[in-house]
């Protein structure tokens, strides 16, 4: 099939590479978000998907809006059979969805209908899901509600960060998306409507959402921190400034008041509503990331001082 791939961040790269390498299909163009400023100089940079397409000499389309008339004209000229999508990040109006013969087919990193929305992996980690996965479905106007072609499952490990889990899902999901393209071309796969029960939503995670609340039980604090690692990154306040937090460790120790610090020779403990947690790496404002014990030696927390 003639494919136009839509995606933007690095998590979409395994899928794009798999489709480029497929002997059954031709990626005739990619659609990605416009070049964005990055780095200290704020110079414009291609998205990861756009950069990979450039390496392979594939046409790159960067519409500000996916319903722009000039973009739709080019889409019709290219005449794709299907448009696979992975983390594109732009709304697709119905007039855009109607152009490819086999529609737009999205790889979503959850077992639909669970965790529809922008941050399914973060939501699965924070909720303590033991199993999650990826789904390939046909895009319809309601968000993530289209009929599903197939799924793959993935065990959520007790120490998984959202980044680690998403990396595994991006690889297994790429194989699923490629197999779905093969099945659509051969007429051997059929999309089935999602069940009405079990629908849940995972909205975009903000920096404020990533603030650690040590008034929660230790397990909930641990899940929160892992769910926002690496993005947007967990944090707490210490002496009026933000302290970025890496993944924590659940420990057995005497209870401490929520947020209270206790510095030991080989670890730094923080109290929660249940047992304490041990800090991993931290990063103070204007400083490099470092082990919590090194940070504590520098700031010398006083007895009773807290993270808040």
LINZIGI-V826684 format. One line per field, one symbol per residue. ss: DSSP state (a for helix, b for strand, c for the rest). phi: phi as a letter, one per 30 degrees, with the letter a starting at -180 (. if undefined). burial: I if it has 24 or more other C-alpha atoms within 12 Angstrom, else O. A space follows every 50 residues. Layout:
ss = ???
phi = ???
burial = ???
This chain:
ss = cbbbbbbccaaaaaaaaaaaaccccbbbbbbccccbbbccccbbbccaaa aaaaacccbbbcccccccaaaaaaaaaacccbbbbbcccccccaaaaccc cccbbbbbcccccccbcccaaaaaaaacccbbbbbbbbcccccccccbbb bbbbbccccccaaaaaaaaaaaaaaaaaaaaaaaaacccccbcccccccc bccccccaaabccccccaaaaaaaaaaccccccbbbbbccbbbbbcccbb cccccccccbbbbccccbbbccccccbbccbbbbcccccbbaaaaaaaac cccccbcc
phi = .dccccabdddddeddddddddddbbddabcbdeebdaiddhddbddedd dddeeciceccbddbdcdedddddddddhddabdbbhdibdcdedddddd ecicbccccaceddhdkdbddedddddiedbblbbcbddbdddhcddcda bbcbddddcddeddddddddddddddddddedddddiccbdcdddddidb bbdeccddddddcddddedddedddddcccbdjdabcbhibdbdcdecbd bcaddbeeidcbccdcabcbdbdbddbcdcdbbdeicddaddddddddch edeidbcb
burial = IIIIIIIIIIIIIIIIIIIIOOOOIIIIIIIIIIIOOOOOOOOOOIIIII IIIOOOOOIIIIIOOIOOOOIIOIIOOIIIIIIIIIIIIIIIOOOIIIII OIIIIIIIIIIIIIIIIIIIIIIIIIIIIOIIIIIIIIIIOOIIIIIIII IIIIIIOIIIIIIIIIIIIIIIIIIIIIIIIIOIOOOOOOIOOIOOOOOI IIOOIOOOOIIIIIIIIIIIIIIIIIIIIIIIIIIIIIOOOIIIIIIIII OOOOOIIIIIIIIOOOIIIIIIOIIIIIIIIIIIOOOOOOIIIIIIOOOO IOOOIIII
